[in-house]
Amino acid sequence: MDQKGYRRGSFQSSTSDEDMLEIAGASLDFSMADDDPPLDREMGGFSSYNGGGMNGTSTMMDFLEEPLPGVGTYEDFNTIDWVREKSRDRDRHREITSRSKESTWALIHSVSDAFSGWLLMLLIGLLAGSLAGLIDISAHWMTDLKEGVCLAGFWFNHEHCCWKSNTTFTDRDKCPEWKSWSQLILGHGEGAFAYILNYFMYVIWALLFSLLAVLLVKGFAPYACGSGIPEIKTILSGFIIRGYLGKWTLIIKTITLVLAVSSGLSLGKEGPLVHVACCCGNILCHLFTKYRKNEAKRREVLSAAAAAGVSVAFGAPIGGVLFSLEEVSYYFPLKTLWRSFFAALVAAFTLRSINPFGNSRLVLFYVEFHMPWHLLELVPFILLGIFGGLWGAFFIRSNIAWCRRRKTTKLGKYPVLEVFVVTAITAVLAFPNEYTRMSTSELISELFNDCGILDSSKLCEYVNDFNSTKGDDLPDRAAGPGVYTAMWQLALALIMKVFITIFTFGMKVPSGLFIPSMAVGAIAGRLLGVAMEQLAYYHHDWAIFSGWCSQGADCITPGLYAMVGAAACLGGVTRMTVSLVVIMFELTGGLEYIVPLMAAAMTSKWVADAIGREGIYDAHIRLNGYPFLEAKEEFSHKTLAMDVMRPRRNDPPLTVITQDSMTVEDVETIINETTYSGYPVVVSRESQRLVGFVLRRDLIISIENARKKQDGIVSTSIIYFTDHSPPLPPSSPSMLKLRSILDLSPFTVTDQTPMEIVVDIFRKLGLRQCLVTHNGKLLGIITKKDVLKHIAQLANQDPDSILFN
């Protein structure tokens, strides 16, 4: 039967996050038409909702005895109801437990249901680890492709190409199998023309990779750009962004991440790997009914997937679990902790089996230090912490200002041009300096490195006195000309990285922030470490060195300073503390360096917090207007629920539905004329006694299905939410019972409840809305968006920056 105004099939995929949301250039504009209480955006699928009717009468039916497809699901850019989702899961679990006693098959079903969570974690770990290995291998090869190609096999990167070569250890990078582009085209690699040709090829490859990345993102998966962690934090807090964790996003993000990293832009793959792992988790959730149909259960899986993502990004399974707990997760029960640990373990094991770097390590910059540190070295470590905090605060302010400019000006309309210009500037500036020409991961590896006898790097060109060498440990030595050259190059690299990263993070390509932040800190740390080393060598008789640093001893480890600096800068940008320290010591395998890392991480957090309270991810959440209620912030204002609730004094009265006196046409009119996401149900308009709360989406689906499947439902049919139908004349059309979609226990507070308690309720229970009563009568409603706007107003921020409910 033809129903006017309905969009057919609009509920078929409503439980899936697979749907792509087509957004040109991923520029989202969610300006509101009106700004009323429980409102969300006007629902695209139902904005022209209009019921057609079917004449005829029949006996009254108790509709919705069986749950309808789509009822209880959520619209895009809405917040889930945590309480309802958890209640549903408890009911499902109780039903399975009670049935398990009836038959063997039911018992097997109960066991498989209990085991499905662990099986899902195993699959997530295997898939995330495999994709991380693929990304690592591909990025390593394509990064080297900018400088040359392997004649033995074009699929080998520079290092693998030279493995079978007979060259000496010092000339291991100059094997005959590897040819630079000038050697391949001109036949020789020396001279000005060869240098210019290599320079030209480097820039061309960089531009090709980055343009391919931005065009794929723009054309196929707008959500594949950026880091993904701000959105994942928001999704884990209960927000729905359809398509953000879908299959297209996963495919395009995996491909474009390799391209973006290979292009030489100042970005990393570690943050996006968390997004990739969460995409894996979301897609695999669809294999299991209990995760597919329950948004709260799915978020527990995504928390574990985030842990697996960090596990493969840094080779740090424990650090990954702590990162998920400290940084991204909103709801993290003990069961999720165990499952996160298992997923991180499987992911790390899978990546270790693939062995992408050929060194039996999970990351390129794994390093081991053997010399202990001295108590007096805490002073330079704390100085590095201060630098990290200052750099973090400066970066956040500058990057947010640039991203805001991108959103509010014409700049945002030209993502391809922006990527082209930034890549061109980066490549042109990077090539002349060997420390910016190499990949950022290789740079960090070089800076963390503790110089040995066989090291041929410029950073290790010291004046050697082999008579004073004891075993494997080299004493502090005078810096040679190579070290001084390296210091100048590193200082220039530091300046470039500090400024170019501001413009790179937030472009329409996958871009992580962990590696660029660590690179800035590692450069600063290495510079300070070499300075301390030379100071100790030339002035070992000074009071600060006497007693622990005698002449000819190995006192200072510059690589350790680089590691501490990397931790400080990463902490200053992200405000991570516990997880950061654990990730860093898992990277280095050195438990004895926990105290320097802790000192630097805490100092950088204190300094950065003194300048601005938000980390980079929270700042981007606020910039995008996502409804994220930060659990760490205290609410200390003395306002009441009546100050925040809608309607306000001069607003029109609250839109309500009565329990047994409104017709289908009346309800359809309310749906058409308002954009609210739900409606309170009251006994009558006069009494305003609260009965419950019904969601707009559930009403629309239920009425649409009743018109199709239940005889006699017409525009004049009465809708009732009570157990028993109201008395009506015999000639009346069939009535529609919708009690099963009514929430009979909505959260309510009185109008005199302090907002401090209301905010706490919203945070801890994950509410979407809360009804306000006075002496049992309904007065108004407070939504999550109202709470966020109120907090923003009290913090002297723009309340209209909160775009979603």
C-alpha positions in Angstrom: 0.0 0.0 0.0 1.3 3.4 -0.9 2.1 5.5 2.1 2.8 9.2 1.4 5.8 10.8 2.9 7.5 7.6 4.1 11.0 6.7 3.1 10.8 3.0 2.4 13.6 0.9 3.7 14.9 3.6 5.9 15.2 1.3 8.9 16.8 -1.7 7.3 20.4 -0.8 8.3 19.7 1.3 11.3 21.6 -1.0 13.6 24.7 -1.0 11.5 27.6 1.4 11.6 28.5 0.3 8.1 26.5 3.0 6.3 28.6 5.7 4.6 27.7 9.3 5.2 28.5 11.2 2.1 30.1 14.4 3.0 31.9 16.5 0.4 35.5 16.9 1.6 34.4 15.8 5.1 33.3 19.3 6.0 30.4 18.8 8.4 27.9 21.6 8.9 25.4 20.8 11.6 23.9 24.2 12.2 20.6 23.9 14.0 17.2 25.2 12.8 16.0 25.5 16.3 17.6 24.9 19.6 15.0 23.3 21.9 15.2 20.8 24.7 15.5 17.2 23.6 16.2 18.1 20.1 18.6 16.6 17.7 19.0 17.6 14.1 15.9 17.4 12.0 15.8 13.8 11.0 16.4 13.7 7.3 14.4 10.5 6.9 11.3 11.8 8.7 11.3 15.5 8.1 8.3 15.2 5.8 6.6 12.4 7.8 3.0 12.2 7.0 0.6 9.4 7.6 -1.8 8.1 5.0 -4.7 6.1 6.2 -6.7 3.0 5.5 -10.4 3.0 6.1 -12.2 0.2 7.8 -12.6 -1.1 11.3 -11.5 -4.3 13.0 -11.1 -5.6 16.5 -8.5 -3.8 18.6 -5.0 -5.4 18.4 -2.2 -5.3 21.0 0.4 -4.1 18.6 4.2 -4.5 19.1 4.0 -7.8 21.0 7.0 -8.7 19.0 9.8 -6.1 18.7 9.9 -4.3 15.4 13.1 -3.8 13.3 14.4 -0.4 14.1 12.6 0.1 17.4 15.2 0.9 20.1 17.8 1.9 17.6 19.3 5.4 17.2 19.6 8.1 14.6 22.9 9.3 13.3 24.6 12.0 15.5 22.6 10.9 18.5 23.6 9.8 22.0 22.8 6.2 23.1 20.8 5.5 26.3 23.3 3.6 28.4 20.8 2.7 31.0 18.4 1.2 28.5 21.1 -0.7 26.7 22.5 -2.2 29.9 19.0 -3.2 31.0 18.4 -4.9 27.7 21.6 -6.9 28.0 20.7 -8.0 31.5 17.2 -9.2 30.3 18.8 -11.1 27.4 21.4 -12.7 29.7 18.6 -13.7 32.2 16.6 -15.3 29.4 19.6 -17.3 28.1 20.4 -18.5 31.6 16.9 -19.6 32.4 16.6 -21.4 29.0 20.0 -23.2 29.5 18.3 -25.5 32.1 15.7 -26.7 29.7 17.8 -28.5 27.0 21.3 -29.5 26.0 21.1 -27.2 22.9 20.1 -24.3 25.1 23.1 -25.0 27.4 25.5 -25.1 24.4 24.0 -21.8 23.3 24.6 -20.3 26.7 28.2 -21.5 26.8 28.9 -20.1 23.3 27.3 -16.8 24.2 29.6 -16.5 27.2 32.6 -17.5 25.1 31.8 -15.2 22.2 33.4 -12.1 23.8 36.8 -13.9 24.0 36.5 -15.2 20.5 35.7 -11.7 19.3 38.9 -10.4 21.1 41.0 -13.1 19.4 39.7 -12.1 15.9 40.2 -8.4 16.6 43.8 -9.0 17.8 44.6 -11.2 14.7 43.1 -8.7 12.2 44.6 -5.5 13.9 48.0 -7.2 14.1 47.9 -8.3 10.5 46.9 -4.9 9.2 49.6 -3.2 11.3 52.2 -5.5 9.9 51.0 -4.8 6.4 51.0 -1.0 7.0 54.6 -1.1 8.5 56.0 -3.1 5.6 54.3 -1.1 2.9 55.2 2.3 4.5 58.9 1.3 5.0 59.2 0.2 1.3 57.4 3.3 -0.1 59.4 5.7 2.1 62.6 4.3 0.6 61.1 4.4 -2.9 61.4 8.2 -2.8 65.2 7.8 -2.8 65.8 4.9 -5.0 64.9 1.3 -6.0 66.3 -2.2 -5.4 67.5 -4.0 -8.6 67.3 -7.4 -7.0 63.6 -6.9 -6.5 61.7 -3.6 -6.6 59.5 -4.8 -3.6 62.6 -4.7 -1.3 63.2 -1.6 0.8 66.7 -0.3 1.2 67.6 -2.3 4.3 66.2 -5.6 3.0 67.9 -5.0 -0.4 71.3 -4.9 1.2 71.0 -7.9 3.5 72.6 -10.3 1.1 75.2 -7.9 -0.1 78.9 -8.6 0.5 79.7 -4.9 1.5 81.5 -4.1 4.7 79.6 -3.1 7.9 80.5 0.6 7.5 79.3 0.6 3.9 76.1 -1.4 4.5 73.9 1.3 3.1 75.8 1.6 -0.1 75.3 -1.9 -1.6 75.4 -2.3 -5.4 71.9 -3.8 -5.5 70.4 -0.5 -4.3 70.4 2.3 -6.8 69.4 5.9 -6.2 67.3 7.6 -8.9 70.3 9.5 -10.3 72.3 6.3 -10.5 69.4 4.6 -12.3 68.8 7.5 -14.8 72.2 9.1 -15.2 74.5 6.2 -14.4 76.3 7.9 -11.6 75.3 9.4 -8.2 77.9 12.1 -7.7 77.8 15.8 -8.7 75.4 18.7 -8.6 73.1 17.4 -11.4 72.7 14.0 -9.7 71.8 15.8 -6.4 69.2 18.0 -8.2 67.7 14.9 -9.9 67.4 13.0 -6.6 65.9 16.1 -5.0 63.4 16.4 -7.8 62.4 12.7 -7.6 62.0 12.9 -3.8 59.6 15.9 -4.1 57.6 14.3 -7.0 57.1 11.0 -5.1 56.1 12.9 -1.9 53.5 14.9 -3.9 52.2 11.8 -5.7 51.7 9.8 -2.4 50.0 12.7 -0.6 47.7 13.6 -3.5 46.7 10.0 -3.9 45.9 9.9 -0.2 43.8 13.0 -0.1 41.9 12.1 -3.3 41.0 8.6 -1.9 39.9 10.1 1.4 37.8 12.8 -0.3 36.3 10.5 -2.9 35.6 7.3 -0.9 35.8 7.8 2.9 35.7 11.3 4.3 35.9 9.9 7.8 39.4 8.3 7.1 41.2 11.6 7.6 42.9 12.8 10.8 43.9 10.8 13.8 40.5 9.4 14.7 41.1 9.4 18.5 38.9 12.5 19.3 36.0 10.8 17.4 36.6 7.4 19.0 36.6 9.1 22.5 33.2 10.6 21.6 31.8 7.3 20.2 33.0 5.5 23.3 31.1 8.1 25.4 27.9 7.0 23.7 27.7 9.1 20.6 26.8 7.6 17.2 28.6 8.6 14.0 27.5 6.1 11.4 30.1 5.1 8.9 33.0 6.3 11.1 34.0 2.7 11.9 32.6 1.1 8.7 34.3 -1.1 6.2 35.0 1.7 3.6 36.7 3.8 6.3 38.8 0.8 7.3 39.9 0.0 3.7 40.6 3.7 2.7 42.3 4.5 6.1 44.7 1.5 5.7 45.7 2.5 2.2 45.9 6.2 2.7 47.8 5.8 6.0 50.6 4.1 4.1 50.6 6.8 1.5 50.5 9.7 4.0 53.4 8.3 6.1 55.4 7.5 2.9 55.0 11.1 1.6 57.3 12.4 4.4 54.7 14.6 5.9 55.2 15.4 9.6 52.7 12.8 10.9 52.7 9.3 12.4 50.7 6.1 11.9 50.2 5.4 15.7 47.0 7.4 16.3 45.3 6.2 13.1 46.2 2.6 14.0 43.8 3.0 17.0 41.1 4.0 14.5 42.0 1.1 12.2 41.8 -1.4 15.2 38.4 0.1 16.3 37.1 -0.3 12.7 38.1 -4.0 12.9 36.3 -4.3 16.2 33.1 -2.6 14.9 33.0 -4.7 11.7 33.7 -8.0 13.6 30.9 -7.1 16.1 28.4 -7.8 13.4 29.3 -11.5 13.5 27.8 -11.7 17.1 24.2 -10.9 17.8 24.7 -9.6 21.3 27.3 -7.0 20.2 25.5 -6.2 16.9 22.2 -5.3 18.6 23.5 -3.6 21.7 25.3 -0.3 21.4 26.7 -0.4 25.0 28.2 -3.9 24.6 29.7 -2.8 21.3 31.5 0.1 23.1 33.1 -2.4 25.5 34.5 -4.1 22.4 35.7 -0.8 20.9 37.6 0.0 24.2 39.4 -3.3 23.9 40.1 -2.7 20.2 41.7 0.7 21.1 44.0 -1.1 23.4 45.0 -3.5 20.6 45.6 -0.5 18.3 48.2 1.0 20.7 49.6 -2.4 21.3 50.6 -2.8 17.7 51.5 0.9 17.2 54.2 0.8 19.9 54.7 -2.8 20.6 53.3 -2.1 24.1 50.4 -4.4 25.1 50.2 -3.2 28.7 50.6 0.4 27.7 47.8 -0.1 25.2 45.4 -1.3 27.9 46.3 1.6 30.1 46.0 4.1 27.2 42.4 2.8 26.6 41.6 3.1 30.3 43.2 6.5 30.8 42.7 8.3 27.5 39.8 7.1 25.4 37.3 4.9 27.3 34.2 6.3 29.0 32.9 3.1 30.5 35.6 0.5 31.4 34.4 -2.4 33.7 36.8 -5.0 35.0 35.6 -7.5 32.3 36.7 -5.1 29.6 40.1 -4.7 31.3 40.7 -8.5 31.0 39.5 -8.6 27.4 41.5 -5.5 26.4 44.6 -7.3 27.8 43.8 -10.4 25.8 43.2 -8.4 22.6 46.4 -6.4 23.0 48.3 -9.6 23.7 47.0 -11.4 20.5 47.6 -8.2 18.4 51.2 -7.9 19.6 51.9 -11.6 19.1 50.5 -11.4 15.5 52.7 -8.4 14.7 55.7 -10.2 16.2 55.0 -13.2 14.1 54.9 -11.0 10.9 58.2 -9.3 12.1 57.7 -6.3 9.8 61.1 -4.7 10.5 63.2 -7.9 10.4 64.7 -7.2 13.9 62.3 -9.4 15.9 60.9 -6.1 17.4 57.5 -4.7 17.1 58.6 -1.1 16.5 61.4 0.5 14.5 62.9 2.5 17.4 63.2 -0.2 20.1 66.4 0.5 22.1 68.2 -0.8 25.2 70.3 1.3 27.5 72.7 -0.3 30.0 74.1 2.6 32.0 72.3 3.7 35.2 71.3 7.4 35.6 72.4 9.6 38.5 70.1 11.5 40.8 71.5 14.9 39.7 70.3 14.1 36.1 66.8 14.6 37.3 67.4 18.4 36.9 67.9 18.2 33.1 65.1 15.6 32.9 62.7 18.1 34.6 63.9 20.8 32.3 62.9 18.5 29.4 59.5 18.1 31.1 59.1 21.9 31.2 60.0 22.1 27.5 57.5 19.4 26.7 54.7 21.2 28.6 55.5 24.5 26.9 55.7 22.9 23.5 52.4 20.9 24.1 50.5 24.1 25.1 51.9 26.1 22.2 51.1 23.3 19.7 47.5 22.9 21.0 46.8 26.6 20.8 48.4 27.1 17.4 46.9 23.9 15.8 43.3 24.6 17.1 43.6 28.2 15.8 44.7 26.9 12.4 41.9 24.2 12.3 39.3 26.8 13.3 40.5 29.0 10.5 40.2 26.0 8.2 36.6 25.4 9.3 35.5 29.0 9.1 37.2 30.3 5.9 37.4 29.2 2.3 40.5 27.2 3.2 38.4 24.3 4.2 36.9 24.1 0.7 40.2 23.2 -0.9 41.6 20.2 1.0 43.5 18.8 -2.0 45.3 22.2 -2.6 46.1 22.4 1.1 47.7 19.0 1.2 49.6 19.7 -2.0 51.1 23.0 -0.7 52.0 21.6 2.8 53.6 18.4 1.2 55.6 20.6 -1.3 56.9 22.8 1.5 57.7 19.8 3.7 59.5 17.9 0.9 61.5 21.0 -0.3 62.7 21.8 3.2 63.2 18.2 4.3 65.5 16.9 1.5 68.7 19.0 2.2 68.7 17.9 5.8 69.4 14.2 6.3 67.5 14.1 9.6 64.3 15.5 8.1 64.8 13.4 4.9 64.6 10.1 6.7 61.3 8.9 8.0 60.3 10.2 11.5 60.4 6.7 13.0 64.0 6.2 11.7 64.9 9.7 13.1 63.6 8.7 16.5 65.5 5.4 16.3 68.7 7.3 15.5 68.1 9.8 18.3 67.4 7.0 20.9 70.5 5.1 19.8 73.3 4.7 22.3 76.5 5.1 20.4 78.6 1.9 20.1 82.0 1.2 18.6 80.6 0.2 15.1 78.1 3.0 14.8 78.7 5.1 11.6 76.2 7.8 12.3 77.3 11.4 12.5 75.8 11.5 16.0 78.5 9.0 17.0 81.5 10.7 15.4 83.5 11.2 18.6 87.2 11.5 19.1 88.0 7.9 20.1 90.5 6.9 22.7 90.4 3.1 22.5 93.0 2.7 25.4 90.2 3.8 27.9 87.5 1.5 26.5 86.3 -1.0 29.0 84.4 -3.9 27.5 81.4 -2.8 25.4 80.9 0.5 27.3 82.5 3.5 25.7 83.6 6.4 28.0 82.4 10.0 27.5 84.4 11.3 24.7 85.1 14.7 23.0 82.7 15.5 20.2 84.2 15.2 16.7 83.2 17.4 13.7 80.5 15.0 12.7 78.7 15.5 16.1 78.9 19.3 15.7 77.4 19.1 12.2 74.7 16.8 13.4 73.8 19.3 16.2 73.3 22.1 13.7 71.2 19.9 11.5 69.1 18.6 14.4 68.5 22.2 15.6 67.2 23.1 12.1 65.2 19.9 12.0 63.6 20.9 15.4 62.5 24.3 14.2 61.0 22.7 11.0 59.2 20.0 12.9 57.8 22.4 15.5 56.1 24.6 12.9 55.3 22.2 10.1 53.4 19.8 12.4 51.0 22.6 13.4 49.8 22.9 9.8 49.9 19.1 9.0 47.7 17.7 11.9 44.1 18.1 10.9 44.5 18.0 7.1 42.3 15.6 5.1 44.8 12.7 5.2 45.3 10.2 8.0 47.6 11.9 10.5 48.8 10.8 13.9 50.4 13.0 16.4 52.4 10.6 18.6 55.4 10.3 16.3 55.9 14.0 15.4 55.5 15.0 19.1 58.1 12.3 20.1 60.4 13.5 17.3 60.3 17.1 18.6 61.1 15.9 22.2 63.7 13.4 21.1 65.6 16.1 19.1 65.5 18.5 22.1 66.5 15.7 24.4 69.4 14.6 22.2 70.7 18.2 22.0 70.6 18.6 25.7 72.1 15.1 26.3 75.1 15.8 24.0 75.5 19.2 25.8 75.5 17.5 29.2 77.9 14.8 27.9 80.4 17.4 26.7 80.0 19.4 29.9 80.8 16.3 31.9 83.8 15.5 29.7 85.5 18.9 29.8 84.4 19.9 33.4 84.4 16.6 35.2 86.0 18.4 38.2 82.9 20.6 38.7 81.1 20.0 42.0 77.9 18.7 40.2 80.0 16.0 38.5 82.5 15.1 41.2 81.8 11.8 42.9 79.8 10.2 40.1 81.4 11.2 36.9 85.2 10.7 36.8 87.4 11.2 33.8 87.1 8.3 31.4 83.8 7.1 32.8 80.6 6.6 30.8 78.3 8.9 32.8 75.9 10.5 30.4 73.7 8.6 27.9 72.4 11.2 25.3 69.9 8.5 23.9 68.2 8.4 27.3 67.8 12.2 27.2 66.2 11.8 23.8 63.8 9.2 25.2 62.8 11.4 28.2 62.3 14.4 25.9 60.1 12.3 23.6 57.9 11.3 26.6 57.8 14.9 27.9 56.6 16.3 24.5 54.1 13.5 23.9 52.7 14.1 27.5 52.5 17.8 27.0 50.4 17.4 23.8 48.1 14.5 24.9 48.3 14.9 28.8 48.9 11.2 29.2 50.8 10.2 32.3 50.6 6.5 33.5 50.0 5.0 30.1 52.7 7.2 28.5 55.4 6.0 31.0 54.5 2.4 30.6 54.5 2.7 26.7 58.0 4.3 26.9 59.5 1.7 29.2 58.0 -1.1 27.1 59.6 0.5 24.1 63.0 0.6 25.8 62.9 -2.5 27.9 64.4 -0.6 30.8 62.6 -0.6 34.1 65.4 1.5 35.8 64.4 4.5 33.7 60.8 4.7 35.0 61.7 7.5 37.5 63.1 9.9 34.8 60.2 9.2 32.6 57.7 9.8 35.4 59.4 13.0 36.4 59.3 14.4 32.8 55.7 13.2 32.2 54.3 14.8 35.3 56.3 18.0 34.9 55.1 18.4 31.3 51.5 17.8 32.4 51.7 20.3 35.2 53.3 23.0 33.0 50.8 22.4 30.1 47.8 22.3 32.5 48.9 25.6 33.9 48.6 27.2 30.5 45.6 25.3 29.2 43.5 22.5 30.7 42.7 20.6 27.5 44.8 18.0 25.8 44.9 18.0 22.0 42.1 15.4 21.6 39.7 17.2 24.0 40.4 20.4 22.2 39.5 18.9 18.9 36.3 17.4 20.4 35.3 20.9 21.5 36.2 22.4 18.2 34.0 19.9 16.4 31.1 20.4 18.8 30.8 16.8 19.8 28.6 16.1 23.0 31.4 14.8 25.2 31.0 15.2 28.9 34.5 15.1 30.4 34.5 12.9 33.4 37.7 14.4 34.8 36.4 18.0 35.1 34.8 19.2 38.3 31.5 21.1 38.2 31.7 23.7 41.0 28.9 26.2 40.3 25.8 26.7 42.4 23.1 26.5 39.8 19.9 24.5 40.0 18.1 22.2 37.5 15.3 24.8 37.0 18.1 27.2 35.7 19.0 24.8 32.9 15.8 23.0 32.0 13.7 23.8 28.9 11.2 25.4 28.4 12.4 28.6 29.9 10.1 31.3 31.2 9.1 32.9 27.8 9.3 29.7 25.8 6.2 27.9 24.5 5.0 25.1 26.8 6.7 21.7 26.7 5.5 19.4 23.9 3.9 16.3 25.5 1.8 13.3 24.5 -1.1 12.2 26.6 -1.4 8.5 27.6 -4.9 7.7 26.1 -6.5 10.7 24.4 -4.5 11.5 21.3 -5.2 10.2 17.8 -2.7 9.0 15.3 -3.1 12.3 13.4 -2.4 14.3 16.6 0.8 12.4 17.2 1.9 12.7 13.5 1.3 16.5 13.7 3.5 16.8 16.7 6.2 14.7 14.9 6.0 16.9 11.8 6.0 20.3 13.6 8.9 19.5 16.1 12.4 18.2 15.8 12.7 16.7 19.3 14.2 13.3 19.7 11.6 12.2 22.2 8.4 13.2 24.1 7.3 12.9 27.7 4.0 11.0 28.1 1.6 12.5 30.8 -1.8 11.4 32.2 -3.5 14.5 30.7 -2.5 18.1 29.7 -4.4 19.4 32.8 -2.7 17.2 35.4 0.8 17.0 33.8 1.4 13.9 35.9 4.3 12.0 34.3 3.8 8.5 32.9 7.0 7.9 30.9 9.0 8.9 27.9 8.8 7.8 24.3 11.4 8.3 21.6 10.4 10.0 18.3 12.1 7.3 16.2 10.2 4.5 18.0 6.9 6.3 17.5 7.5 6.8 13.7 8.5 3.2 13.1 5.6 1.8 15.2 2.9 4.0 13.5 4.3 3.2 10.1 4.3 -0.5 10.8 0.8 -0.4 12.3 -0.6 1.3 9.2 0.9 -1.5 7.0 0.2 -4.5 9.1 -2.8 -3.8 11.4 -6.3 -3.5 9.9 -8.4 -0.5 10.8 -5.6 2.0 11.8 -6.6 5.4 10.5 -5.8 9.0 11.3 -8.6 9.1 13.9 -7.5 5.9 15.7 -6.7 6.6 19.4 -3.1 5.8 20.5 -2.9 4.6 24.1 0.1 3.8 26.4 -1.9 2.2 29.3 -2.4 -1.5 30.1 -6.1 -1.3 29.3 -7.8 0.5 26.5 -9.9 3.5 27.3 -13.7 3.2 26.9 -14.9 4.3 23.5 -18.1 4.2 21.4 -18.7 0.9 19.4 -18.4 2.7 16.1 -14.9 4.0 16.8 -11.9 2.9 14.6 -9.4 0.4 15.9 -7.1 1.7 18.7 -3.3 1.4 18.7 -1.5 0.2 21.8 2.1 1.4 22.1 2.9 0.7 25.7 5.8 -1.6 24.8 7.8 1.4 23.3 7.2 3.5 26.4 10.0 4.0 28.9 8.1 3.7 32.2 11.1 4.6 34.3 12.7 7.8 32.9 15.2 9.6 35.1 13.7 12.5 36.9 15.0 15.2 39.2 13.1 18.0 41.0 13.5 21.6 40.0 15.6 22.3 43.1 18.2 19.7 42.4 21.7 21.3 42.3 23.3 21.1 38.8 26.4 19.6 40.4 24.3 16.4 41.1 22.6 16.6 37.7 26.0 16.7 35.9 27.2 13.8 38.0 24.1 11.8 37.1 24.7 12.5 33.3 28.3 11.5 33.6 28.0 8.3 35.6 24.9 7.0 34.0 25.4 8.2 30.5 22.0 9.7 30.2 20.5 11.3 27.1 17.9 13.3 28.9 16.4 13.8 32.4 12.9 15.1 33.2 12.3 17.8 35.7 9.3 17.6 38.1 7.8 19.7 40.9 5.5 17.9 43.4 5.2 15.0 40.8 4.1 17.3 38.0 6.2 17.6 34.8 7.9 21.0 34.5 10.6 20.5 31.8 13.5 18.5 30.4 17.3 18.7 30.5 19.2 17.0 27.7 23.0 16.2 27.5 23.3 19.1 25.1 21.7 21.5 27.6 24.2 20.4 30.3 27.1 20.9 27.9 25.8 24.4 26.8 25.4 25.3 30.5 29.0 24.2 31.3 30.3 26.1 28.2 28.4 29.3 29.3 29.8 29.2 32.8 33.3 28.8 31.3 32.8 31.9 29.2 32.8 29.8 26.0 30.4 29.9 23.1 27.4 27.6 24.0 26.4 27.4 20.4 29.7 25.5 19.7 27.9 22.3 21.0 26.4 21.1 17.7 24.9 17.8 18.6 22.7 16.2 21.2 
